[in-house]
């Protein structure tokens, strides 16, 4: 191998090294962006899970309140029916 051939090969190797180094830096930047996006998505997921838990608790509370109101309405209905029957009996006398 002549001196010129060695220089040419060395120059070609430097170009490849430079290209690979550029690709490495680009890959590192992509990895960093991917990790950042992953962390943001994970945070959003955690917030969504927390919100679902809060809404589930609120829903359970509302269902319990609805059952209580339904029971009270049934009681009121029975009382009204009883009063109507008493009034009807009173006027029938």
Secondary structure by P-SEA (a helix, b strand, c coil): ccaaaaaaaaaaaaaaaaaaaaaaaaaaaaaaaaaaaaaaaaaaaaaaaaaaaaaaaaaaaaaaaaaaaaaaaaaaaaaaaaaaaaaaaaaac
